[in-house]
Amino acid sequence: MTDLTALVLSCTLKPSPAPSSSVALGEQLLTALGEHGVAGSLVRVRDHDVRFGVSTDEGDGDAWPTIREQVLASDILVIATPIWMGQPSSVCKMVLERLDAELSETDDEGRMSTYGKVAAVAVVGNEDGAHHVTAECLQALNDVGFSVAANGSTYWVGEAMQGTDYNDLDETPEKTASTTKTAAANTAHLARLLKESGYPPA
């Protein structure tokens, strides 16, 4: 099996060391990817001084270029985000806006720097909106060159208008666990295929 690497960008609003449900689910997806020969790491974006913008480097100490290097060095990118007011978190939206810069980053044959990379999404919240948030993220990621495997997402949503978070649970719900395993297996499979045989010139 070809060695693969993954990067999880947790888009929690909470800085370290505060407990985070999106970190928890992102780490579980990393563990599941590990069962398919994928080594990875997680970055909590909130811990870094990422600037708003749509370029690869907004200057003045912008932390995005360092994170971008990790994105480009990975075969798989996972966006892990909480739901806020039925939407991806503001941190998640900022990450997607920064990835917009990849539209103009192409090789000599017109392929974006993200071609050949696979994206997956992990969503958590104690309100409705997981499908909507997943759709927003996957559409944006595909727009900027990432491929998406079948069932390339996982999520957990608690009871509406209650205060239980994913990281408060005593054990992972079986359905979320099985969905995470499927997302990991299919994402790793597609990433391995693309690494062995990439896209044609644009």
Buried (B, 14 or more C-beta within 10 A) or exposed (E): EEEBBBBBBBBBBBEEEEEBBBBBBBBBBBBBBBEBEBEBEBBBBBBEEBBEBEBBBBEEEBBBBEBBEBBBEBBBBBBBBBBBEEBBBEBBBBBBBBBBBBBEBBEEEEBBBBBBBBBBBBBBBBBEBBEBBBEBBBEBBEEBBBBBBEEBBBBBBBEEEEEEBBEEBEEBEEEBBEBBBBBBBBBBBBBBBBBEEEEEEE
